[in-house]
């Protein structure tokens, strides 16, 4: 039986006063990682510091 080995990547999108909105930065990160073969697994948000974490995986 063959088991897939995975690589993982986590990106934090934090609060930013200037520049692109968090929504735009998340979309850009999703587009960038998707083009590199990464699959979004889950998203977590910390309302205490307005950070969002994007969790990705792809075959090793």
PyMOL Python script that loads the backbone (N, CA, C, O; Angstrom):
from pymol import cmd

cmd.read_pdbstr("""\
ATOM      1  N   UNK A   1       0.845  -1.184   0.000  1.00  0.00           N
ATOM      2  CA  UNK A   1       0.000   0.000   0.000  1.00  0.00           C
ATOM      3  C   UNK A   1       0.892   1.249   0.000  1.00  0.00           C
ATOM      4  O   UNK A   1       1.805   1.361   0.818  1.00  0.00           O
ATOM      5  N   UNK A   2       0.632   2.164  -0.896  1.00  0.00           N
ATOM      6  CA  UNK A   2       1.402   3.395  -1.016  1.00  0.00           C
ATOM      7  C   UNK A   2       0.739   4.511  -0.224  1.00  0.00           C
ATOM      8  O   UNK A   2      -0.451   4.771  -0.404  1.00  0.00           O
ATOM      9  N   UNK A   3       1.476   5.163   0.634  1.00  0.00           N
ATOM     10  CA  UNK A   3       0.959   6.288   1.413  1.00  0.00           C
ATOM     11  C   UNK A   3       1.594   7.580   0.911  1.00  0.00           C
ATOM     12  O   UNK A   3       2.813   7.669   0.763  1.00  0.00           O
ATOM     13  N   UNK A   4       0.764   8.567   0.654  1.00  0.00           N
ATOM     14  CA  UNK A   4       1.263   9.860   0.196  1.00  0.00           C
ATOM     15  C   UNK A   4       1.959  10.580   1.336  1.00  0.00           C
ATOM     16  O   UNK A   4       1.434  10.666   2.447  1.00  0.00           O
ATOM     17  N   UNK A   5       3.133  11.091   1.054  1.00  0.00           N
ATOM     18  CA  UNK A   5       3.855  11.935   1.995  1.00  0.00           C
ATOM     19  C   UNK A   5       3.488  13.383   1.681  1.00  0.00           C
ATOM     20  O   UNK A   5       3.373  13.756   0.514  1.00  0.00           O
ATOM     21  N   UNK A   6       3.304  14.199   2.720  1.00  0.00           N
ATOM     22  CA  UNK A   6       2.851  15.571   2.535  1.00  0.00           C
ATOM     23  C   UNK A   6       3.875  16.578   3.043  1.00  0.00           C
ATOM     24  O   UNK A   6       4.607  16.315   3.997  1.00  0.00           O
ATOM     25  N   UNK A   7       3.911  17.726   2.392  1.00  0.00           N
ATOM     26  CA  UNK A   7       4.629  18.899   2.878  1.00  0.00           C
ATOM     27  C   UNK A   7       3.564  19.893   3.311  1.00  0.00           C
ATOM     28  O   UNK A   7       2.479  19.942   2.732  1.00  0.00           O
ATOM     29  N   UNK A   8       3.874  20.682   4.325  1.00  0.00           N
ATOM     30  CA  UNK A   8       2.901  21.641   4.858  1.00  0.00           C
ATOM     31  C   UNK A   8       3.492  23.036   4.868  1.00  0.00           C
ATOM     32  O   UNK A   8       4.702  23.223   4.999  1.00  0.00           O
ATOM     33  N   UNK A   9       2.601  24.017   4.725  1.00  0.00           N
ATOM     34  CA  UNK A   9       3.002  25.418   4.773  1.00  0.00           C
ATOM     35  C   UNK A   9       1.911  26.207   5.496  1.00  0.00           C
ATOM     36  O   UNK A   9       0.721  25.978   5.278  1.00  0.00           O
ATOM     37  N   UNK A  10       2.324  27.130   6.351  1.00  0.00           N
ATOM     38  CA  UNK A  10       1.380  28.002   7.064  1.00  0.00           C
ATOM     39  C   UNK A  10       1.753  29.447   6.755  1.00  0.00           C
ATOM     40  O   UNK A  10       2.915  29.837   6.863  1.00  0.00           O
ATOM     41  N   UNK A  11       0.759  30.228   6.371  1.00  0.00           N
ATOM     42  CA  UNK A  11       0.948  31.650   6.124  1.00  0.00           C
ATOM     43  C   UNK A  11       0.078  32.431   7.089  1.00  0.00           C
ATOM     44  O   UNK A  11      -1.109  32.139   7.237  1.00  0.00           O
ATOM     45  N   UNK A  12       0.665  33.426   7.747  1.00  0.00           N
ATOM     46  CA  UNK A  12      -0.097  34.311   8.632  1.00  0.00           C
ATOM     47  C   UNK A  12      -0.345  35.625   7.905  1.00  0.00           C
ATOM     48  O   UNK A  12       0.584  36.250   7.393  1.00  0.00           O
ATOM     49  N   UNK A  13      -1.597  36.033   7.866  1.00  0.00           N
ATOM     50  CA  UNK A  13      -1.980  37.326   7.311  1.00  0.00           C
ATOM     51  C   UNK A  13      -2.408  38.175   8.505  1.00  0.00           C
ATOM     52  O   UNK A  13      -3.461  37.940   9.098  1.00  0.00           O
ATOM     53  N   UNK A  14      -1.590  39.154   8.851  1.00  0.00           N
ATOM     54  CA  UNK A  14      -1.849  39.969  10.035  1.00  0.00           C
ATOM     55  C   UNK A  14      -2.499  41.304   9.701  1.00  0.00           C
ATOM     56  O   UNK A  14      -2.675  41.662   8.536  1.00  0.00           O
ATOM     57  N   UNK A  15      -2.841  42.010  10.732  1.00  0.00           N
ATOM     58  CA  UNK A  15      -3.412  43.338  10.597  1.00  0.00           C
ATOM     59  C   UNK A  15      -2.375  44.266   9.974  1.00  0.00           C
ATOM     60  O   UNK A  15      -1.216  44.285  10.388  1.00  0.00           O
ATOM     61  N   UNK A  16      -2.798  45.023   8.986  1.00  0.00           N
ATOM     62  CA  UNK A  16      -1.898  45.934   8.280  1.00  0.00           C
ATOM     63  C   UNK A  16      -2.637  47.244   8.073  1.00  0.00           C
ATOM     64  O   UNK A  16      -3.729  47.259   7.506  1.00  0.00           O
ATOM     65  N   UNK A  17      -2.056  48.333   8.524  1.00  0.00           N
ATOM     66  CA  UNK A  17      -2.727  49.626   8.441  1.00  0.00           C
ATOM     67  C   UNK A  17      -2.703  50.217   7.038  1.00  0.00           C
ATOM     68  O   UNK A  17      -3.639  50.914   6.645  1.00  0.00           O
ATOM     69  N   UNK A  18      -1.644  49.947   6.279  1.00  0.00           N
ATOM     70  CA  UNK A  18      -1.505  50.516   4.939  1.00  0.00           C
ATOM     71  C   UNK A  18      -1.374  49.399   3.924  1.00  0.00           C
ATOM     72  O   UNK A  18      -0.967  48.288   4.263  1.00  0.00           O
ATOM     73  N   UNK A  19      -1.714  49.689   2.692  1.00  0.00           N
ATOM     74  CA  UNK A  19      -1.577  48.700   1.633  1.00  0.00           C
ATOM     75  C   UNK A  19      -2.888  47.991   1.384  1.00  0.00           C
ATOM     76  O   UNK A  19      -3.966  48.475   1.729  1.00  0.00           O
ATOM     77  N   UNK A  20      -2.759  46.831   0.776  1.00  0.00           N
ATOM     78  CA  UNK A  20      -3.936  46.049   0.389  1.00  0.00           C
ATOM     79  C   UNK A  20      -4.721  45.581   1.607  1.00  0.00           C
ATOM     80  O   UNK A  20      -4.162  45.398   2.688  1.00  0.00           O
ATOM     81  N   UNK A  21      -6.015  45.391   1.421  1.00  0.00           N
ATOM     82  CA  UNK A  21      -6.867  44.896   2.507  1.00  0.00           C
ATOM     83  C   UNK A  21      -6.513  43.444   2.821  1.00  0.00           C
ATOM     84  O   UNK A  21      -5.874  42.766   2.016  1.00  0.00           O
ATOM     85  N   UNK A  22      -6.928  42.979   3.983  1.00  0.00           N
ATOM     86  CA  UNK A  22      -6.685  41.587   4.368  1.00  0.00           C
ATOM     87  C   UNK A  22      -7.328  40.649   3.352  1.00  0.00           C
ATOM     88  O   UNK A  22      -6.738  39.632   2.988  1.00  0.00           O
ATOM     89  N   UNK A  23      -8.526  40.982   2.895  1.00  0.00           N
ATOM     90  CA  UNK A  23      -9.212  40.153   1.905  1.00  0.00           C
ATOM     91  C   UNK A  23      -8.361  40.017   0.640  1.00  0.00           C
ATOM     92  O   UNK A  23      -8.190  38.914   0.121  1.00  0.00           O
ATOM     93  N   UNK A  24      -7.830  41.136   0.147  1.00  0.00           N
ATOM     94  CA  UNK A  24      -6.996  41.103  -1.055  1.00  0.00           C
ATOM     95  C   UNK A  24      -5.702  40.338  -0.825  1.00  0.00           C
ATOM     96  O   UNK A  24      -5.256  39.606  -1.709  1.00  0.00           O
ATOM     97  N   UNK A  25      -5.085  40.494   0.353  1.00  0.00           N
ATOM     98  CA  UNK A  25      -3.838  39.777   0.650  1.00  0.00           C
ATOM     99  C   UNK A  25      -4.086  38.277   0.776  1.00  0.00           C
ATOM    100  O   UNK A  25      -3.250  37.475   0.359  1.00  0.00           O
ATOM    101  N   UNK A  26      -5.224  37.892   1.346  1.00  0.00           N
ATOM    102  CA  UNK A  26      -5.561  36.467   1.433  1.00  0.00           C
ATOM    103  C   UNK A  26      -5.770  35.904   0.039  1.00  0.00           C
ATOM    104  O   UNK A  26      -5.259  34.829  -0.276  1.00  0.00           O
ATOM    105  N   UNK A  27      -6.511  36.610  -0.798  1.00  0.00           N
ATOM    106  CA  UNK A  27      -6.751  36.144  -2.166  1.00  0.00           C
ATOM    107  C   UNK A  27      -5.434  36.019  -2.933  1.00  0.00           C
ATOM    108  O   UNK A  27      -5.237  35.048  -3.664  1.00  0.00           O
ATOM    109  N   UNK A  28      -4.536  36.984  -2.776  1.00  0.00           N
ATOM    110  CA  UNK A  28      -3.231  36.919  -3.437  1.00  0.00           C
ATOM    111  C   UNK A  28      -2.431  35.708  -2.976  1.00  0.00           C
ATOM    112  O   UNK A  28      -1.799  35.029  -3.785  1.00  0.00           O
ATOM    113  N   UNK A  29      -2.459  35.442  -1.677  1.00  0.00           N
ATOM    114  CA  UNK A  29      -1.729  34.283  -1.134  1.00  0.00           C
ATOM    115  C   UNK A  29      -2.334  32.981  -1.649  1.00  0.00           C
ATOM    116  O   UNK A  29      -1.602  32.053  -1.992  1.00  0.00           O
ATOM    117  N   UNK A  30      -3.658  32.902  -1.705  1.00  0.00           N
ATOM    118  CA  UNK A  30      -4.311  31.704  -2.240  1.00  0.00           C
ATOM    119  C   UNK A  30      -3.932  31.488  -3.704  1.00  0.00           C
ATOM    120  O   UNK A  30      -3.626  30.365  -4.102  1.00  0.00           O
ATOM    121  N   UNK A  31      -3.949  32.542  -4.501  1.00  0.00           N
ATOM    122  CA  UNK A  31      -3.574  32.437  -5.910  1.00  0.00           C
ATOM    123  C   UNK A  31      -2.113  32.001  -6.058  1.00  0.00           C
ATOM    124  O   UNK A  31      -1.794  31.138  -6.877  1.00  0.00           O
ATOM    125  N   UNK A  32      -1.231  32.610  -5.254  1.00  0.00           N
ATOM    126  CA  UNK A  32       0.205  32.303  -5.330  1.00  0.00           C
ATOM    127  C   UNK A  32       0.465  30.852  -4.950  1.00  0.00           C
ATOM    128  O   UNK A  32       1.147  30.131  -5.679  1.00  0.00           O
ATOM    129  N   UNK A  33      -0.072  30.423  -3.816  1.00  0.00           N
ATOM    130  CA  UNK A  33       0.170  29.046  -3.353  1.00  0.00           C
ATOM    131  C   UNK A  33      -0.477  28.028  -4.286  1.00  0.00           C
ATOM    132  O   UNK A  33       0.101  26.975  -4.555  1.00  0.00           O
ATOM    133  N   UNK A  34      -1.681  28.340  -4.782  1.00  0.00           N
ATOM    134  CA  UNK A  34      -2.354  27.432  -5.712  1.00  0.00           C
ATOM    135  C   UNK A  34      -1.543  27.217  -6.981  1.00  0.00           C
ATOM    136  O   UNK A  34      -1.459  26.096  -7.483  1.00  0.00           O
ATOM    137  N   UNK A  35      -0.942  28.286  -7.503  1.00  0.00           N
ATOM    138  CA  UNK A  35      -0.115  28.182  -8.702  1.00  0.00           C
ATOM    139  C   UNK A  35       1.126  27.324  -8.462  1.00  0.00           C
ATOM    140  O   UNK A  35       1.686  26.758  -9.400  1.00  0.00           O
ATOM    141  N   UNK A  36       1.551  27.231  -7.203  1.00  0.00           N
ATOM    142  CA  UNK A  36       2.725  26.427  -6.842  1.00  0.00           C
ATOM    143  C   UNK A  36       2.348  25.004  -6.435  1.00  0.00           C
ATOM    144  O   UNK A  36       3.207  24.233  -6.009  1.00  0.00           O
ATOM    145  N   UNK A  37       1.062  24.652  -6.566  1.00  0.00           N
ATOM    146  CA  UNK A  37       0.627  23.291  -6.283  1.00  0.00           C
ATOM    147  C   UNK A  37       0.153  23.035  -4.859  1.00  0.00           C
ATOM    148  O   UNK A  37      -0.121  21.891  -4.497  1.00  0.00           O
ATOM    149  N   UNK A  38       0.050  24.092  -4.040  1.00  0.00           N
ATOM    150  CA  UNK A  38      -0.402  23.930  -2.670  1.00  0.00           C
ATOM    151  C   UNK A  38      -1.930  23.882  -2.624  1.00  0.00           C
ATOM    152  O   UNK A  38      -2.600  24.577  -3.387  1.00  0.00           O
ATOM    153  N   UNK A  39      -2.468  23.075  -1.742  1.00  0.00           N
ATOM    154  CA  UNK A  39      -3.908  22.957  -1.528  1.00  0.00           C
ATOM    155  C   UNK A  39      -4.246  23.536  -0.158  1.00  0.00           C
ATOM    156  O   UNK A  39      -3.624  23.183   0.843  1.00  0.00           O
ATOM    157  N   UNK A  40      -5.230  24.423  -0.120  1.00  0.00           N
ATOM    158  CA  UNK A  40      -5.674  24.983   1.162  1.00  0.00           C
ATOM    159  C   UNK A  40      -6.392  23.902   1.944  1.00  0.00           C
ATOM    160  O   UNK A  40      -7.304  23.254   1.431  1.00  0.00           O
ATOM    161  N   UNK A  41      -5.974  23.705   3.205  1.00  0.00           N
ATOM    162  CA  UNK A  41      -6.565  22.678   4.058  1.00  0.00           C
ATOM    163  C   UNK A  41      -7.573  23.292   5.017  1.00  0.00           C
ATOM    164  O   UNK A  41      -8.686  22.787   5.166  1.00  0.00           O
ATOM    165  N   UNK A  42      -7.179  24.388   5.668  1.00  0.00           N
ATOM    166  CA  UNK A  42      -8.077  25.043   6.618  1.00  0.00           C
ATOM    167  C   UNK A  42      -7.609  26.479   6.852  1.00  0.00           C
ATOM    168  O   UNK A  42      -6.503  26.868   6.478  1.00  0.00           O
ATOM    169  N   UNK A  43      -8.487  27.239   7.477  1.00  0.00           N
ATOM    170  CA  UNK A  43      -8.211  28.639   7.810  1.00  0.00           C
ATOM    171  C   UNK A  43      -8.561  28.827   9.280  1.00  0.00           C
ATOM    172  O   UNK A  43      -9.573  28.308   9.751  1.00  0.00           O
ATOM    173  N   UNK A  44      -7.729  29.566  10.002  1.00  0.00           N
ATOM    174  CA  UNK A  44      -8.008  29.898  11.404  1.00  0.00           C
ATOM    175  C   UNK A  44      -7.878  31.407  11.568  1.00  0.00           C
ATOM    176  O   UNK A  44      -7.021  32.039  10.949  1.00  0.00           O
ATOM    177  N   UNK A  45      -8.726  31.967  12.398  1.00  0.00           N
ATOM    178  CA  UNK A  45      -8.694  33.412  12.634  1.00  0.00           C
ATOM    179  C   UNK A  45      -8.604  33.666  14.129  1.00  0.00           C
ATOM    180  O   UNK A  45      -9.324  33.057  14.919  1.00  0.00           O
ATOM    181  N   UNK A  46      -7.701  34.583  14.512  1.00  0.00           N
ATOM    182  CA  UNK A  46      -7.554  34.990  15.904  1.00  0.00           C
ATOM    183  C   UNK A  46      -8.093  36.412  16.022  1.00  0.00           C
ATOM    184  O   UNK A  46      -7.460  37.360  15.557  1.00  0.00           O
ATOM    185  N   UNK A  47      -9.244  36.559  16.635  1.00  0.00           N
ATOM    186  CA  UNK A  47      -9.870  37.879  16.744  1.00  0.00           C
ATOM    187  C   UNK A  47      -9.143  38.781  17.739  1.00  0.00           C
ATOM    188  O   UNK A  47      -9.344  39.995  17.717  1.00  0.00           O
ATOM    189  N   UNK A  48      -8.304  38.219  18.609  1.00  0.00           N
ATOM    190  CA  UNK A  48      -7.553  39.032  19.569  1.00  0.00           C
ATOM    191  C   UNK A  48      -6.539  39.941  18.890  1.00  0.00           C
ATOM    192  O   UNK A  48      -6.333  41.078  19.313  1.00  0.00           O
ATOM    193  N   UNK A  49      -5.905  39.433  17.834  1.00  0.00           N
ATOM    194  CA  UNK A  49      -4.901  40.254  17.136  1.00  0.00           C
ATOM    195  C   UNK A  49      -5.209  40.392  15.641  1.00  0.00           C
ATOM    196  O   UNK A  49      -4.359  40.844  14.873  1.00  0.00           O
ATOM    197  N   UNK A  50      -6.393  40.013  15.236  1.00  0.00           N
ATOM    198  CA  UNK A  50      -6.858  40.137  13.842  1.00  0.00           C
ATOM    199  C   UNK A  50      -5.937  39.438  12.851  1.00  0.00           C
ATOM    200  O   UNK A  50      -5.737  39.935  11.742  1.00  0.00           O
ATOM    201  N   UNK A  51      -5.377  38.300  13.230  1.00  0.00           N
ATOM    202  CA  UNK A  51      -4.544  37.511  12.329  1.00  0.00           C
ATOM    203  C   UNK A  51      -5.345  36.350  11.767  1.00  0.00           C
ATOM    204  O   UNK A  51      -6.212  35.785  12.433  1.00  0.00           O
ATOM    205  N   UNK A  52      -5.034  36.013  10.536  1.00  0.00           N
ATOM    206  CA  UNK A  52      -5.634  34.855   9.883  1.00  0.00           C
ATOM    207  C   UNK A  52      -4.510  33.943   9.439  1.00  0.00           C
ATOM    208  O   UNK A  52      -3.534  34.402   8.845  1.00  0.00           O
ATOM    209  N   UNK A  53      -4.635  32.657   9.719  1.00  0.00           N
ATOM    210  CA  UNK A  53      -3.646  31.669   9.309  1.00  0.00           C
ATOM    211  C   UNK A  53      -4.251  30.795   8.232  1.00  0.00           C
ATOM    212  O   UNK A  53      -5.368  30.295   8.360  1.00  0.00           O
ATOM    213  N   UNK A  54      -3.482  30.622   7.164  1.00  0.00           N
ATOM    214  CA  UNK A  54      -3.871  29.765   6.061  1.00  0.00           C
ATOM    215  C   UNK A  54      -2.971  28.526   6.098  1.00  0.00           C
ATOM    216  O   UNK A  54      -1.747  28.653   6.078  1.00  0.00           O
ATOM    217  N   UNK A  55      -3.559  27.345   6.150  1.00  0.00           N
ATOM    218  CA  UNK A  55      -2.820  26.087   6.229  1.00  0.00           C
ATOM    219  C   UNK A  55      -2.928  25.363   4.895  1.00  0.00           C
ATOM    220  O   UNK A  55      -4.026  25.095   4.407  1.00  0.00           O
ATOM    221  N   UNK A  56      -1.763  25.047   4.305  1.00  0.00           N
ATOM    222  CA  UNK A  56      -1.699  24.408   3.007  1.00  0.00           C
ATOM    223  C   UNK A  56      -0.971  23.072   3.102  1.00  0.00           C
ATOM    224  O   UNK A  56      -0.207  22.828   4.036  1.00  0.00           O
ATOM    225  N   UNK A  57      -1.227  22.203   2.104  1.00  0.00           N
ATOM    226  CA  UNK A  57      -0.458  20.970   1.973  1.00  0.00           C
ATOM    227  C   UNK A  57      -0.281  20.671   0.494  1.00  0.00           C
ATOM    228  O   UNK A  57      -1.050  21.133  -0.349  1.00  0.00           O
ATOM    229  N   UNK A  58       0.763  19.877   0.193  1.00  0.00           N
ATOM    230  CA  UNK A  58       0.964  19.352  -1.151  1.00  0.00           C
ATOM    231  C   UNK A  58       1.813  18.094  -1.032  1.00  0.00           C
ATOM    232  O   UNK A  58       2.547  17.927  -0.059  1.00  0.00           O
ATOM    233  N   UNK A  59       1.716  17.217  -2.010  1.00  0.00           N
ATOM    234  CA  UNK A  59       2.529  16.018  -1.947  1.00  0.00           C
ATOM    235  C   UNK A  59       4.012  16.363  -1.923  1.00  0.00           C
ATOM    236  O   UNK A  59       4.474  17.278  -2.603  1.00  0.00           O
ATOM    237  N   UNK A  60       4.749  15.589  -1.105  1.00  0.00           N
ATOM    238  CA  UNK A  60       6.194  15.813  -0.970  1.00  0.00           C
ATOM    239  C   UNK A  60       6.928  15.327  -2.191  1.00  0.00           C
ATOM    240  O   UNK A  60       8.152  15.433  -2.258  1.00  0.00           O
TER     241      UNK A  60
END
""", "prot")
cmd.dss("prot")
cmd.show_as("cartoon", "prot")
cmd.util.cbc("prot")
cmd.orient("prot")
